[in-house]
Amino acid sequence: MKLSKLAVLATTIAALPIAAHAQDAGVTVYSQIDDSTVGTIESNDGAIAILDTGAYKAPLPIATYAEREGKWTINATKAQIDGMMAQQVAQQEAAAAEAQASAEAAAAEAEAKLAAALIPGAEVLTADAQPLGTVSELAGDNVVVTNEQAGLITLPRSLMATDEAGHVVARANLDAIMAAVQGG
């Protein structure tokens, strides 16, 4: 008899309608503070539900949502969620601008070091630390290097850099440069 009661209970539970969860796409979420509409769930990954407020897509933990009187709610207003997201966006933009400025400063410093080191008579190494020759002349966007075996080698200035010791370095291996010079 116990087995048949369990079977009836299992059948009854299986027949119950499944309620929508706050994290289901399309569910409207309301504020517990003022009962206003905060937004709509756009998607979820099982732990984070994306709440689309119309202004922002806020990634919030599923545990943030609660069911109250048949509606899914959150303990914040749309203005609070939008304010939080605006602050995060501003912080990300500031960090990106800082990273960009830092990269530009590093590039300018590297260019200044190269300009100071890239003078006629300067020794040129290759990326694999082999001696390539000496700078013969600077010709516009090119650097002419005198090599004992190949004679004059013209390389684009964009291929040049300086190493930590301040030496001029061609950013290619000696074999690759020599193969290019010899046409192969």
C-alpha positions in Angstrom: 0.0 0.0 0.0 2.9 2.4 0.8 4.2 1.8 -2.7 0.9 2.7 -4.4 0.8 6.0 -2.3 4.3 6.9 -3.5 3.3 6.2 -7.1 0.2 8.4 -6.8 2.3 11.2 -5.1 4.9 10.9 -7.9 2.2 11.1 -10.6 0.6 14.1 -8.9 3.9 16.0 -8.6 4.8 15.2 -12.2 1.4 16.6 -13.4 1.8 19.9 -11.5 2.5 22.9 -13.8 6.1 24.1 -13.7 6.4 27.7 -12.6 8.6 30.1 -14.4 11.8 30.9 -12.5 13.3 34.3 -12.2 16.2 33.3 -14.4 14.0 32.2 -17.3 14.4 34.4 -20.3 11.5 36.8 -20.8 10.4 36.9 -17.1 9.7 40.5 -15.8 11.4 41.4 -12.6 9.9 44.0 -10.2 11.4 46.1 -7.4 10.7 44.9 -3.8 11.2 48.6 -2.8 8.5 50.3 -4.9 6.9 47.5 -6.9 8.0 49.1 -10.2 9.3 47.2 -13.2 13.1 46.8 -13.0 13.6 44.9 -16.3 13.3 41.5 -18.1 15.6 38.5 -17.8 17.5 38.2 -21.0 19.4 35.0 -20.3 21.2 32.9 -17.7 24.1 30.6 -17.4 22.9 28.7 -14.4 24.5 31.0 -11.9 24.1 34.5 -13.3 20.9 35.9 -14.9 21.2 38.9 -17.2 18.6 41.5 -16.3 17.9 43.9 -19.2 16.8 47.2 -17.7 16.5 48.9 -21.0 19.6 51.0 -20.3 21.9 48.2 -19.2 22.2 44.4 -19.2 23.1 43.7 -15.5 24.6 40.3 -14.7 23.2 39.4 -11.3 23.4 36.1 -9.3 20.2 34.0 -9.5 20.0 34.1 -5.7 19.4 37.9 -6.0 15.8 37.2 -7.2 12.9 36.2 -5.0 9.3 35.3 -5.7 6.8 37.5 -3.9 3.0 37.4 -4.5 3.4 35.5 -7.7 6.0 38.0 -9.2 9.7 37.8 -9.4 11.4 40.6 -7.5 14.7 42.1 -6.6 15.6 44.2 -3.6 16.6 47.2 -5.8 15.0 49.8 -8.1 15.7 50.2 -11.8 17.5 53.5 -11.0 19.7 51.7 -8.5 20.6 48.9 -10.9 21.2 51.4 -13.7 23.4 53.5 -11.4 25.4 50.5 -10.4 25.9 49.5 -14.0 26.8 53.1 -15.0 29.5 53.2 -12.3 30.9 49.8 -13.5 30.9 51.0 -17.1 32.7 54.2 -16.1 35.3 52.3 -14.1 35.9 49.9 -17.0 36.2 52.8 -19.5 38.6 54.6 -17.1 40.7 51.4 -16.8 40.7 51.0 -20.6 41.8 54.6 -21.1 44.5 54.2 -18.5 45.8 51.0 -20.2 45.7 52.8 -23.6 47.6 55.8 -22.2 50.2 53.4 -20.6 50.6 51.5 -23.9 51.0 54.8 -25.8 53.6 56.1 -23.3 55.5 52.8 -23.5 55.5 53.0 -27.3 56.7 56.6 -27.3 59.5 55.7 -24.8 60.5 52.7 -27.1 60.5 55.0 -30.1 62.6 57.6 -28.3 65.2 54.9 -27.3 65.3 53.7 -30.8 65.8 57.2 -32.3 68.6 57.8 -29.9 70.3 54.5 -30.6 69.7 54.3 -34.4 72.6 56.4 -35.7 75.2 55.7 -38.4 77.9 53.4 -37.0 75.6 51.7 -34.5 75.9 48.0 -34.3 72.8 46.0 -35.3 72.0 42.6 -33.8 69.3 40.2 -34.9 66.4 38.8 -32.9 68.5 35.7 -32.3 71.3 37.9 -30.9 73.6 37.5 -34.0 75.6 40.5 -35.3 74.1 41.8 -38.5 76.4 44.8 -39.2 76.5 48.5 -38.6 74.1 51.2 -39.6 75.4 52.9 -42.7 72.6 55.4 -43.2 69.0 56.3 -42.4 67.0 56.6 -45.6 63.5 57.8 -44.8 61.6 54.8 -43.4 64.5 52.5 -44.1 67.7 51.7 -42.4 70.7 50.7 -44.5 73.0 48.2 -42.7 76.5 47.3 -43.9 77.0 43.5 -43.6 80.4 41.8 -44.1 78.9 39.1 -46.3 76.0 40.6 -48.1 77.1 44.2 -48.4 74.4 46.8 -47.9 71.1 45.5 -46.5 68.1 47.8 -46.5 65.6 47.1 -43.8 62.3 48.9 -42.9 62.7 51.1 -39.8 59.6 49.4 -38.4 61.6 46.2 -38.1 64.0 47.9 -35.7 63.9 48.1 -31.9 66.2 48.3 -29.0 66.9 45.7 -26.4 67.1 46.2 -22.7 70.8 47.2 -23.0 70.0 49.8 -25.6 71.4 47.9 -28.6 69.7 48.3 -32.0 68.0 45.0 -32.9 66.4 43.9 -36.1 63.3 42.0 -35.2 64.1 39.0 -37.3 66.5 36.1 -37.1 69.8 36.3 -39.0 68.9 33.3 -41.3 65.6 34.9 -42.2 67.2 38.3 -43.1 70.0 36.6 -45.1 67.5 34.4 -47.0 65.4 37.5 -47.9 68.6 39.4 -49.0 69.6 36.4 -51.2 66.1 36.2 -52.7 65.1 32.9 -51.1 
